[in-house]
C-alpha cells in the first residue's frame, strides 16, 4: 500500500503526507500537513483509491480558496465529509482593500 502512495500521489500532496495508517480491515488513513497544522484524511477501503485521491486534491483546492480551517476529511462515504473548526477568518489584506 505504501508503494501505491509513492507511485500514485502527485506533488504537492505527496510532500504533505506525514504518516500513513493501514487498518486491520484494510482501511487507509493518513495524516497530512494542512495550513499551520496537520489533519487526518480517511480514505477507507482501497477500492477506487485513485478516484478518492483525485477527489481529495479537488477538495483541498476548494478549501484552500475558502481559507477554511479543517480538522479532518473523510472520504469513506459517497459524499466527502469535511469537519471544519470554527469560523473562517478573513484575510487581513482583503479587509484593508475593502476599507479603502
Secondary structure by P-SEA (a helix, b strand, c coil): caaaaaaccccccccccccccccccbbbbbbbbcccbbbbbbbccccaaaaaaaaaaaaaaaaaaaccccccccccccbbbbbbcccccccaaaaaaaac
